[in-house]
Amino acid sequence: MSQSNVPTNAPSTPARDDDAALPSPSKFVSRRTLLKTAAGAVGLNLVADTSIAEARQTPAASPVPIETPISLSATSVETWGEPWIWRPSDWPGQALELNVVENENPGAIVGYGNPSAILFSYGGMTPGPTIRMRGDETLFVRLRNLLGQNYGTTTVGPYPDPKALPSWMKPSQVTERAREVGLIRSDFCIGEHVNGVHSLRVTNLHTHGLHVRPGKNSDGTHSDNIILRLIDEADLEEREANRDSPYCAWLQDPNQTTYLQEDEVTGFADYEFRLGNVQSKLTERLGLPPQAHPPGTHWYHPHCHGATHNQVASGMAGFLIIEGDVDEAINLALTGERFPDPQLRAGAYDYMERVMFIQRVFNLSVDPDAPTQELKQGGNAVPLVNGDQRPDTITMRPGAIERWRVLNGSVDGQGYMRFMVVKGQYAVDESSQAGNESIQLMKSTDPVNQAFAPVTSDELEADKQTLYQLAFDGVTLVAGEGENARYTIKDLSQQNPGTENPIDQPLSGKPNQAMLANIQAAYADASSITNTYVRPNEVYLAPANRTDLFFQAPALSPGSEADYYTILGRASVVQSDNYQSALQSNYNKPNLVPQPEDVVVGYVVVSNGANTEDQSATPIPAFDVMSL
């Protein structure tokens, strides 16, 4: 079965004309650097991994010690963590309460007085709670906006893209002209939908991937209503106090009898996401009963025009999982139960599920509505996995089977990744020589002494482990058509095997020119595109993509007490306009421009004694995942 998951381009990030522009998505700080220094002290230097191709040319002569946050051994304990779970069936008729707050998070690296670690989140945590529900249930949510007042100003009406202005005109000149003709509004009082970043403290809720009614339900309750603007009480108070201000011109309309537009509410909004009636027109025409929503891995996040990017990039998102017949069949086969607790190991195969929310979170998404200039500046993007800056550890016994629901929650142009599992302990090493930043993917050669060596592309390819794909973007894979259609699983080791990625070709001559040539070669013809995006034992994930994978712990190496594996989000460069622009700007430079950062999602320790105190426990029996 062929797989088509070549992504579309990520949404661009507009800049404000009258406030600090958004930082380049190519500027970020790695998790390792973040752990060593307070975020406020980290500069906006471009730091990322050098290419595998470069490492292929110049591997280190001998292993080198590097700092790694995790020491692995046969006695390693599991540290993997996930958000708490909300099930509507456990609370009939009651609403999940999501309080949108401004908080300092990640707290582990925030120093006192640091102004650049403000994030928006649901209840002070990222990601938000995981929602698990059946395909015929209703999800009730009460969303509260506790973000406070919007302080910025916004240009309304026709307005040019600041980045498209001619060199002789500055955005400030356009803004001043808009002010002269009365096209400037306070962000707390815009009164209309406009393009560009604005009103970052206005929010709403979107269920990404669900087949539910858009807008409002037939009885007027809110469904997936992305037009809704939920404002804070502070904005309403400012409107009341500034009714006669030219920056609140729409309030002076004699027909405007309230301080709210038709699509606005203040304080909180109640949602009812009613599942269980997909393809309603078809089923009604055929006289069939309502059809339950298909099972799948989805997510929820804000979708308020002008604020979506910044709020999601702050970590405002969470898993939304629909359970159904596919899950029951898998559970029965592997545990003997239809509804086991997905977070606990069950059955002869130690089967369980995990969610992996991978996101480049901004310590501070640029906030033109912040009350101080320091808070307006923005901060660095930090790779987080389930909200954690450090890669956590998973423990498994040989032969154990797990289902991983993976979400690429990044919404910037650097968030494209190749998801894989590789044998050995991998880490990302930073170095700086003569002012040249470099990050290399390294592999442990001596776990006891924490010695690592650079990895070539051939070594990485050989280390990749077999993954089995069940679903992509919330849709279970299907083979056949019509009456012959059936759910299927894809053995990713058989996905385009024996091919080479054009991006990994050795770099000769000037490295930036050679890398540009590799990127060009990636699009030379259909085969080149396939060889770039469709790799064995990988899933290419664009921002917002999800995939469901099975991982079966391999047998132990002969004579080994434990084997170690790394779950890796390998950065992609072919979808990164910023990276290609940097290559062009440094066309003749002798050093390769650093690439976007790889993400160590977590480590897997496989040992016979994992998750049991009885070393002589019954071994896990053999099982063919493809037989599911």
Helices and strands as residue ranges (DSSP letters): H 31-36, G 39-41, H 52-57, E 64-65, E 85-86, G 88-90, E 96-104, G 107-109, E 118-122, E 130-134, E 138-145, E 153-155, G 162-164, H 171-180, E 184-186, G 187-189, E 206-208, E 229-231, H 233-241, G 246-252, E 264-266, E 268-274, H 280-285, E 296-301, H 308-313, E 318-323, H 325-335, E 352-362, H 373-376, E 381-385, E 392-396, E 401-408, E 417-423, E 426-433, E 436-446, E 451-454, H 457-463, E 468-472, E 475-476, E 478-479, G 482-484, E 486-487, E 490-491, G 492-494, G 502-504, H 511-521, H 526-533, E 539-541, E 546-552, E 562-571, H 577-585, E 599-607, G 625-627
